[in-house]
């Protein structure tokens, strides 16, 4: 069936934010006066914004409230999404190409709206997305498929593709019957074989989108 809707994750998929997220947990722990574990980047890789503070509080036995932990994290995120955010190479042209073909573009992300909207404006992608769904607003992380179902709406599943970079999110969508295009990202390089095996297709560079079978 012809592609009608493309559902994109944001961080690590279209937004080149991996390095920022990789360092954010360590930034929070350090700012609160503790020493990050050597494994902190790997431990927090699968986490969305709803899960960061509870994980750090438990893993480091932090005496601080979840609100205080989130405040420290938020300060770092606000600066990034408002002033530093960039798209992955070729991502903007890819989105424009899909839009030009009449494809409905939807953002389905764990990042809160007050952060993602400035980033989209900063990168010029804000005018391209028709709908935006966040895990916070849907009330579920991407460990469950609710956000993808909301983003799909009334579109048939075989007329939609999900673009994701995180291994756990790819599995969530695939297990719910979605067609998934896995987007390569440095944060998940150690899981790429598993991701590529689970997804229906892969995209390692937006500038080589012609390789995608459903766009030929």
VENURHU-V153751 format. One line per field, one symbol per residue. psi: psi as a letter, one per 40 degrees, with the letter a starting at -180 (. if undefined). A space follows every 50 residues. Layout:
BEGIN
psi->???
END
This chain:
BEGIN
psi->iihdhhhhichecdhgedddddeddddddddeeihiideddddedeiidd eddddddddefheiiddddddddddddddddddehiiihedddddddddd eehhhhhhiehideddddddddeeededhdihhiddddeiieeieddddd ddbehideeiihhidhddddddddeeeihhhhhhiddedeedddddddid iihehdefeeehdee.
END
